[in-house]
Amino acid sequence: MIGQYFNIPKYDWDVKVYYDVDRDDIGFCIKQLRKLTTSNKIIKECIETLDTNKKDRAYIYSSYRRLETVIFIGDYSSTGELINTITHEANHLKSHIATVYNLNEKDEEVCYVIGGVVQLMSETFMRFICSNYL
């Protein structure tokens, strides 16, 4: 598992992303979630998503009160699926930010949010993509 941390300064939003999460990492993932929520429903959903050998799975949770998000990305079946998963989770994060800051999801500003998130995530996920081509 590889971890990444970044902040989105305009919204003072902290993001932790964990890549290549597998079943052995579930305890760690639960500890990360417990920092943001006490909801057993959220914990259960995360476990159900990650406790499998299936590829192309991810889980995201945001604390609107703390302005903090955690994303867990599992193993992937192809580079295209990894990019799909990252874009999908970045879109959820964009929606969470838009909800908190009352941004119109049709406006240009939220497009910059998702573009910035994917750009920040690319600093780490490009290692996975490039390693497939070595």
C-alpha positions in Angstrom: 0.0 0.0 0.0 1.2 3.5 -0.9 -0.2 6.5 0.9 -0.5 10.1 -0.4 -1.5 13.2 1.4 -2.4 16.6 -0.1 -4.4 19.7 0.8 -6.7 21.7 -1.5 -5.7 25.2 -0.3 -8.7 27.1 -1.7 -11.0 25.0 0.5 -8.6 24.0 3.2 -9.6 20.4 2.5 -7.2 17.6 3.5 -7.1 14.4 1.4 -5.5 11.0 2.2 -5.3 8.5 -0.6 -4.2 4.9 -0.2 -3.3 3.0 -3.4 -3.0 -0.8 -3.9 -5.1 -1.5 -0.8 -5.7 -5.2 -0.2 -7.5 -7.3 2.4 -4.5 -7.2 4.7 -4.9 -3.4 4.9 -8.5 -3.4 6.2 -7.5 -2.9 9.8 -5.4 0.2 8.8 -8.3 1.5 6.7 -10.8 1.1 9.6 -8.4 3.1 11.8 -8.2 5.9 9.2 -12.0 6.0 8.9 -12.5 6.0 12.7 -10.6 9.3 12.7 -13.4 10.8 10.6 -16.5 8.9 11.7 -18.1 6.8 14.4 -20.6 5.4 12.0 -20.6 1.6 12.0 -22.6 1.7 8.8 -19.7 3.5 7.0 -17.1 1.1 8.5 -19.2 -1.9 7.3 -19.6 -0.5 3.8 -15.8 0.0 3.6 -15.1 -3.5 4.8 -17.6 -4.9 2.3 -15.9 -3.0 -0.5 -12.3 -3.9 0.4 -12.6 -7.4 1.8 -12.5 -9.1 -1.5 -10.1 -10.3 -4.1 -12.0 -8.4 -6.8 -10.1 -5.8 -8.8 -11.2 -2.3 -9.6 -12.7 -1.3 -6.3 -12.4 1.8 -4.2 -14.0 3.5 -1.2 -14.2 7.2 -0.3 -15.4 8.9 2.8 -15.5 12.6 3.6 -16.0 14.4 6.9 -17.8 17.6 6.0 -17.2 18.9 9.5 -13.5 18.3 9.4 -13.1 19.1 5.7 -11.1 15.8 5.3 -11.4 12.9 2.9 -9.9 9.4 2.9 -9.8 7.3 -0.3 -8.9 3.7 -0.5 -8.1 2.3 -4.0 -7.6 -1.4 -4.5 -5.8 -3.4 -7.1 -6.9 -2.8 -10.7 -7.3 -4.9 -13.8 -5.8 -2.4 -16.3 -4.4 1.1 -16.6 -7.7 2.2 -18.0 -9.6 0.9 -15.0 -7.2 2.6 -12.6 -7.7 5.9 -14.4 -11.5 5.3 -14.4 -11.4 4.6 -10.6 -9.3 7.6 -9.8 -11.6 9.9 -11.9 -14.6 8.3 -10.3 -13.3 8.9 -6.7 -12.1 12.4 -7.6 -15.7 13.2 -8.9 -17.1 12.1 -5.5 -14.6 14.3 -3.7 -15.5 17.2 -6.0 -19.2 16.7 -5.1 -18.4 16.6 -1.4 -16.5 19.9 -1.7 -19.4 21.4 -3.8 -21.9 20.4 -1.1 -20.0 22.0 1.7 -19.2 25.2 -0.1 -22.6 25.3 -1.9 -21.0 25.3 -5.4 -23.1 24.8 -8.4 -21.9 21.5 -10.0 -22.6 23.0 -13.5 -20.2 25.9 -13.0 -16.7 26.1 -14.1 -15.3 26.3 -10.6 -16.1 22.6 -9.8 -14.4 21.6 -13.1 -11.2 23.2 -11.7 -11.7 21.3 -8.5 -11.9 17.9 -10.1 -9.0 18.7 -12.5 -6.9 19.9 -9.6 -7.7 16.8 -7.6 -6.7 14.4 -10.4 -3.6 16.5 -11.0 -2.5 16.2 -7.4 -3.3 12.4 -7.4 -1.3 11.9 -10.6 1.9 12.6 -8.7 1.4 9.2 -7.1 -0.7 7.1 -9.4 1.6 7.7 -12.4 4.0 5.4 -10.6 1.5 2.6 -11.0 0.9 3.4 -14.7 4.5 3.8 -15.5 5.4 0.5 -13.8 3.1 -1.3 -16.1 5.1 -0.2 -19.1 8.6 -0.9 -17.8 
